[in-house]
Amino acid sequence: MSVNPHQWRRVRASVPVVLGRLLDLVDDAPPARPATAHWTVADTMAHLCGVAAMGLALVRGGPPDLPVPDLLELRRRTTVDTISVMNAEVLRHFTERRLPALAARLRADVGEVLRAVDEAGPEHEVSWLGGARLPVTGLLAHLLNELNLHAWDIARAVGRRWVVDPADAALFVDLFMVDMTRRGYGRLLDRDGPVHPGTVSVNFRHRFGPEVTMALTDGRVTVAPTEPRPDVRLSFDPAVFTLMLFGRVSRPRAVLARKLWVGGRRPWLLPVFLRTMRLPS
């Protein structure tokens, strides 16, 4: 499936803009201030450096410039439920925590990622975590979401507000979640336990792109033809939806704020679908 030129231009332009906002945010932030339950502001920036370094390595087809033993094998066998293990290994071995040094590295590596994807072209496909396949547009959409998500964490930690552009968040849904599912997510969503019998179809709709239907069948999620009567209909503000998927906003809060609408003929099956089509929170 060919890459949408408008989405390519949008994600390519948004990454440096959001990066610049993030670097302004951390310019005078206290590095030891807790940003999440487990990470300080400096840890969070180190994590983003790891994300950028691994993204650059994927586009260039070489090993990441990170001092982590067996990182390529760790990346290959990682699933959604073990991403935290890989993140912990990166932070354990990549010990830089000076914010100016981290900001400089992140700026440089993101710049190199953008140059590399420009050279490779939007149709270039890479093998991501767990053997998932996605084009570099999806890789950039993931990087953009990481920058926004962790800037949101840091902003809360320092008492400031971070606004996620819903059009940028929509790129994560369309170019990362949907395109990776369409091309094959490998072992990324593997999980233990019984699979739900039958099929659960979920229609996703937001105002920045075409609606998409995904189907969970025998434990695997695929992009399915649009159904007139899906089991679940989801209409959402992409900014709140992505924050919800990563555990920053609760589902009840998203519904009460009228940023998430759930309908369809069997809406109670949404949790069943999300137990497989899940993201780390």
PLY file of the C-alpha trace (Angstrom):
ply
format ascii 1.0
element vertex 281
property float x
property float y
property float z
element edge 280
property int vertex1
property int vertex2
end_header
0.00 0.00 0.00
1.44 3.37 -1.02
2.18 6.07 1.54
-0.16 9.06 1.60
1.91 12.10 0.45
0.07 14.50 2.79
0.74 12.29 5.81
4.38 11.93 4.79
4.82 15.71 4.60
2.97 16.21 7.88
4.95 13.70 9.93
8.25 14.83 8.38
7.48 18.46 9.31
6.02 17.79 12.78
8.94 15.84 14.27
11.41 18.78 14.34
8.71 21.18 15.55
7.75 19.01 18.52
11.41 18.28 19.25
12.10 22.02 19.44
9.22 22.51 21.88
10.49 19.63 24.03
14.04 21.01 24.14
12.69 24.41 25.20
10.69 22.66 27.93
13.69 20.85 29.42
16.09 23.78 29.10
15.63 24.77 32.75
13.96 21.63 34.10
15.37 19.97 37.25
16.98 16.72 36.00
16.20 14.77 39.18
12.50 15.74 39.28
10.28 12.62 38.96
8.51 12.62 35.59
6.81 9.22 35.89
6.47 6.61 38.61
9.94 5.24 37.75
11.79 7.86 35.69
13.18 11.31 36.42
13.28 14.09 33.85
16.84 13.04 32.99
15.86 9.36 32.71
13.03 10.34 30.37
15.38 12.28 28.12
17.83 9.35 28.14
14.98 7.08 27.06
14.15 9.41 24.17
17.80 9.36 23.13
17.55 5.56 23.03
14.39 5.71 20.89
16.06 8.05 18.40
19.28 5.98 18.28
17.37 2.77 17.61
15.22 4.45 14.97
18.31 5.75 13.20
19.90 2.29 13.25
16.77 0.75 11.74
16.68 3.16 8.82
20.41 2.81 8.16
20.44 -0.95 8.64
23.18 -1.03 11.27
23.53 -1.57 15.03
22.32 1.20 17.38
24.95 3.52 18.83
24.12 2.44 22.37
26.31 0.54 24.89
23.75 -2.22 25.45
24.90 -5.86 25.13
22.83 -8.04 22.76
20.50 -5.13 21.96
19.64 -6.43 18.50
18.52 -9.79 19.90
16.63 -8.05 22.70
14.85 -5.88 20.13
13.98 -8.91 18.01
12.28 -10.84 20.83
10.56 -7.89 22.51
6.77 -7.83 22.78
4.46 -5.11 24.07
4.57 -6.73 27.50
8.38 -6.81 27.64
9.16 -3.37 26.22
9.73 -2.21 29.80
12.55 -4.79 30.11
14.28 -3.44 27.01
13.82 0.16 28.18
15.34 -0.73 31.57
18.35 -2.36 29.90
18.95 0.71 27.74
18.77 3.04 30.73
21.01 0.76 32.81
23.82 0.79 30.25
23.33 4.27 28.75
24.30 6.23 31.85
24.41 9.84 30.61
22.06 11.98 32.72
23.30 15.54 32.14
20.40 17.34 30.51
22.48 19.57 28.19
24.35 16.51 26.88
21.12 14.54 26.44
19.42 17.44 24.67
22.37 17.82 22.31
22.42 14.11 21.51
18.66 13.96 20.97
18.78 16.98 18.64
21.65 15.45 16.65
20.15 11.95 16.40
16.70 13.16 15.40
18.34 15.31 12.74
20.16 12.23 11.46
16.93 10.22 11.48
15.25 12.86 9.32
18.15 12.91 6.88
18.18 9.12 6.72
14.45 8.83 5.98
14.72 11.54 3.33
17.40 9.46 1.62
15.50 6.18 2.03
12.11 7.55 0.92
8.68 7.15 2.54
8.10 3.64 1.13
11.23 2.19 2.76
10.21 -0.56 5.19
12.03 -1.55 8.38
11.76 -4.43 10.85
10.73 -2.99 14.21
10.38 -4.55 17.68
9.27 -8.16 17.71
9.72 -8.46 13.95
6.94 -5.98 13.18
7.08 -4.37 9.74
6.42 -0.70 9.10
7.44 1.99 6.63
9.64 4.86 7.75
6.54 7.05 7.91
5.35 4.79 10.74
8.78 4.99 12.36
8.56 8.81 12.31
4.99 8.69 13.65
6.21 6.54 16.55
9.08 8.95 17.25
6.67 11.90 17.11
4.36 10.18 19.58
7.27 9.39 21.94
8.34 13.05 21.91
4.80 14.22 22.66
4.07 11.56 25.27
7.21 12.13 27.31
7.06 15.90 26.91
3.58 15.61 28.44
5.14 13.71 31.38
7.91 16.29 31.85
5.51 19.23 31.55
3.32 17.80 34.32
6.39 17.27 36.48
7.49 20.91 36.19
3.99 22.39 36.45
3.54 23.36 32.84
1.01 22.50 30.17
1.81 20.44 27.08
-0.63 20.50 24.17
-0.59 17.56 21.76
-1.80 18.54 18.30
-4.59 16.05 17.46
-3.51 16.02 13.81
-0.07 14.81 14.94
-1.59 12.20 17.24
-3.72 10.95 14.34
-0.50 10.11 12.50
0.42 7.63 15.24
-2.94 5.89 14.83
-2.87 5.84 11.02
0.82 5.45 10.16
1.97 3.34 13.10
-0.90 1.31 14.56
-2.86 0.72 11.36
0.03 0.42 8.91
1.97 -1.93 11.18
-1.12 -4.11 11.57
-1.66 -4.10 7.82
1.97 -5.03 7.05
2.40 -7.52 9.90
3.25 -6.96 13.56
5.27 -10.18 14.00
5.48 -11.23 17.66
4.87 -7.76 19.05
1.35 -8.47 20.36
1.97 -12.04 21.51
0.42 -12.78 24.89
-0.24 -15.73 27.16
-3.70 -17.05 27.87
-6.70 -18.26 25.87
-7.87 -16.41 22.78
-11.38 -15.05 22.37
-13.47 -17.33 20.13
-14.94 -15.79 16.99
-14.30 -12.33 15.61
-14.50 -8.87 17.17
-14.62 -6.02 14.65
-13.79 -2.46 15.74
-14.29 0.63 13.59
-11.93 3.55 14.30
-12.98 7.05 13.29
-11.39 10.48 13.72
-11.63 13.68 11.71
-8.09 13.70 10.31
-8.23 10.62 8.08
-10.37 7.79 6.72
-12.12 5.41 9.08
-10.55 1.99 9.50
-11.89 -1.34 10.74
-9.72 -3.85 12.58
-10.76 -7.39 13.43
-9.55 -9.68 16.20
-9.84 -13.31 15.04
-8.28 -16.26 16.87
-5.88 -14.00 18.72
-4.61 -12.07 15.67
-5.55 -8.53 14.65
-5.91 -7.59 11.00
-7.09 -4.57 9.05
-10.49 -5.65 7.76
-12.94 -4.38 5.15
-15.25 -1.71 6.55
-18.41 -3.25 8.00
-21.79 -1.48 8.02
-22.48 -2.92 11.49
-19.20 -3.50 13.37
-19.20 -4.87 16.90
-17.64 -1.66 18.22
-17.53 1.88 16.85
-14.86 4.21 18.26
-14.92 7.92 17.50
-12.19 9.88 19.22
-9.99 12.90 19.57
-6.61 11.43 18.59
-4.64 13.44 21.17
-6.71 12.13 24.09
-6.97 8.67 22.53
-3.19 8.21 22.34
-2.73 9.50 25.90
-5.39 7.01 26.98
-3.73 4.11 25.15
-0.50 4.79 27.03
-2.17 5.09 30.42
-1.91 8.87 30.83
-5.67 9.46 30.64
-8.29 7.01 31.95
-11.06 5.70 29.72
-13.82 7.12 31.97
-12.15 10.55 31.87
-11.89 10.42 28.06
-15.56 9.47 27.77
-16.75 12.09 30.29
-14.72 14.77 28.49
-16.50 13.77 25.26
-13.18 12.92 23.62
-14.06 9.25 23.17
-17.36 7.83 21.98
-18.05 4.08 22.09
-20.95 2.50 20.21
-21.75 -0.38 17.88
-23.87 -3.48 18.20
-21.62 -5.13 20.85
-19.61 -2.31 22.50
-18.91 -4.45 25.59
-16.38 -6.38 23.48
-13.98 -3.41 23.29
-11.97 -4.59 26.36
-11.59 -8.01 24.70
-10.13 -6.37 21.60
-7.83 -4.08 23.62
-6.40 -6.99 25.60
-4.67 -7.99 22.35
-4.39 -4.66 20.49
-2.63 -2.98 23.39
0.20 -0.56 24.02
2.61 -0.30 26.97
1.31 1.92 29.76
0 1
1 2
2 3
3 4
4 5
5 6
6 7
7 8
8 9
9 10
10 11
11 12
12 13
13 14
14 15
15 16
16 17
17 18
18 19
19 20
20 21
21 22
22 23
23 24
24 25
25 26
26 27
27 28
28 29
29 30
30 31
31 32
32 33
33 34
34 35
35 36
36 37
37 38
38 39
39 40
40 41
41 42
42 43
43 44
44 45
45 46
46 47
47 48
48 49
49 50
50 51
51 52
52 53
53 54
54 55
55 56
56 57
57 58
58 59
59 60
60 61
61 62
62 63
63 64
64 65
65 66
66 67
67 68
68 69
69 70
70 71
71 72
72 73
73 74
74 75
75 76
76 77
77 78
78 79
79 80
80 81
81 82
82 83
83 84
84 85
85 86
86 87
87 88
88 89
89 90
90 91
91 92
92 93
93 94
94 95
95 96
96 97
97 98
98 99
99 100
100 101
101 102
102 103
103 104
104 105
105 106
106 107
107 108
108 109
109 110
110 111
111 112
112 113
113 114
114 115
115 116
116 117
117 118
118 119
119 120
120 121
121 122
122 123
123 124
124 125
125 126
126 127
127 128
128 129
129 130
130 131
131 132
132 133
133 134
134 135
135 136
136 137
137 138
138 139
139 140
140 141
141 142
142 143
143 144
144 145
145 146
146 147
147 148
148 149
149 150
150 151
151 152
152 153
153 154
154 155
155 156
156 157
157 158
158 159
159 160
160 161
161 162
162 163
163 164
164 165
165 166
166 167
167 168
168 169
169 170
170 171
171 172
172 173
173 174
174 175
175 176
176 177
177 178
178 179
179 180
180 181
181 182
182 183
183 184
184 185
185 186
186 187
187 188
188 189
189 190
190 191
191 192
192 193
193 194
194 195
195 196
196 197
197 198
198 199
199 200
200 201
201 202
202 203
203 204
204 205
205 206
206 207
207 208
208 209
209 210
210 211
211 212
212 213
213 214
214 215
215 216
216 217
217 218
218 219
219 220
220 221
221 222
222 223
223 224
224 225
225 226
226 227
227 228
228 229
229 230
230 231
231 232
232 233
233 234
234 235
235 236
236 237
237 238
238 239
239 240
240 241
241 242
242 243
243 244
244 245
245 246
246 247
247 248
248 249
249 250
250 251
251 252
252 253
253 254
254 255
255 256
256 257
257 258
258 259
259 260
260 261
261 262
262 263
263 264
264 265
265 266
266 267
267 268
268 269
269 270
270 271
271 272
272 273
273 274
274 275
275 276
276 277
277 278
278 279
279 280
